[in-house]
Amino acid sequence: MALLNVDDYRRRARRVLPRLVFDYVDGGAEDERCLRRNRDAIEALPLVPECLRDTSTVDIGIELFGRHWRAPFAVAPIGLAGLVRPRADALMARAAQAARVPFILSTASNTRIEDVRAAAPDATLWMQLYVMGERAIAERIVRRARAAGFEALVLTVDVPVSGLRERDLRHGFRVPMRLTPGTVFDMARHPAWLLRLARGGMPRFENLLPDDDGAPVSAQTQAALLSRTMDRTLTWDSLGWLRKLWDGPLLVKGLLGEEDARRAVRHGADGIVVSNHGGRQLDAAPASIAALPAIVDAVNGRIPVLMDGGMRRGSDIVKALALGARGVLLGRAPVYGMACGGEQGALAVLRLLCEETERTMTLLGATQVRELGLHHVDRPSFRSPTEQEGGSTHPKENTHGKPSIYPMQATA
Ligand SMILES: Cc1cc2nc3c(=O)[nH]c(=O)nc-3n(C[C@H](O)[C@H](O)[C@H](O)COP(=O)(O)O)c2cc1C
């Protein structure tokens, strides 16, 4: 089967990975409504081209936090990626380096911060932070990330507790992995994956293990991370604590509400990632792309707004940019590539999405990302169900009196 698009990579990943690993990557929380909502809302959003414009050169690059990104996306943090391939974090960082886009390393990664840097010395690396009960752990991660030349810190705020991932529960999936006859059979049917795992060893949360400096990590904290029981005393005021540790860009990932976006600005965040964690946390959460316009309005250009959730095509990325995102994060898409072909597979997905983004922009008549805007989005198609039943055909007005777009109203 030719691998022409992200969906092809997903289908191949499903074949080459044990079902339990594929489901860990692919799945969402509870009934997976949020997971589907992300896709439905993106798909329901048409783009309107502007024709007869000179598109002889199209540049999909952006500038953010003093860096040039070759494409308007970064690779999102993925915990436990080592289950897909040994050293997946380092391989992904290398793929991002080759594609000249940033890579965000998860706190729940399986490769040491320093080793990721050594594997991708020229990459733009960001560190994602989970804050667990023992704050000293987070402090140590932040210090190590800074020493290794990571450029931004991304505090994930949508995991006070792990979402209920029922696919994982059905497989009896847990870390450390407990082998049951079912999982042994599942793995035995994927010998190439199994052989790699046997060579690379079971993934561990390397960045939470005792470090060279001898600072111990308590069993309690390891257990907390495994069950993703985070520090629930973390509040907006805690940003001040992080600020003291980190003088680079500090982003907050996992916001979906306008008021939270304003709080992030007030508390000194340098950027926001609108995200529902790829539908893996609150299943009743809105599609990220549906939450995006109101947040862009609320932030009003004071800090960059990024978004993630459901990006599978270049046109999806362009839609997010047209709605005001400065860039997007790619979660599962490059992981499917990693499953199919390691570093080269992930890079192939990133290149594919570059090409699709460029082609979409060319078809829209946009030669630069900054030319994308609401005029490229077919707003009347987002009439709410009541409007569709014969009411007004005008886009909804928000509290600022500006037209606003809520795809979820069309797709809920
Ligand atoms: C397998 C998997 C593991 C993830 N681990 C983390 C993580 O450790 N930290 C984090 O902030 N987000 C994590 N996420 C969420 C992603 O960073 C991102 O928000 C989400 O995947 C975007 O949606 P998409 O997969 O539809 O692109 C994870 C997502 C997946 C699929």
The ligand as an ORCA input file, in Angstrom:
! r2SCAN-3c Opt
* xyz 0 1
  C       0.196      8.700     22.967
  C       0.089     10.134     23.403
  C       0.827     10.571     24.486
  C       0.756     11.908     24.891
  N       1.545     12.347     25.917
  C       1.518     13.660     26.253
  C       2.402     14.154     27.248
  O       3.197     13.411     27.825
  N       2.326     15.477     27.561
  C       1.447     16.337     26.935
  O       1.413     17.519     27.243
  N       0.624     15.890     25.963
  C       0.649     14.582     25.605
  N      -0.174     14.144     24.606
  C      -1.035     15.102     23.897
  C      -0.300     15.669     22.681
  O       0.801     16.453     23.081
  C      -1.225     16.545     21.824
  O      -1.823     17.524     22.628
  C      -2.300     15.740     21.094
  O      -1.822     14.475     20.717
  C      -2.767     16.496     19.854
  O      -3.757     15.794     19.185
  P      -3.478     14.898     17.886
  O      -2.832     13.642     18.368
  O      -4.848     14.664     17.346
  O      -2.577     15.686     16.968
  C      -0.107     12.805     24.203
  C      -0.853     12.345     23.112
  C      -0.761     11.027     22.709
  C      -1.555     10.596     21.503
*
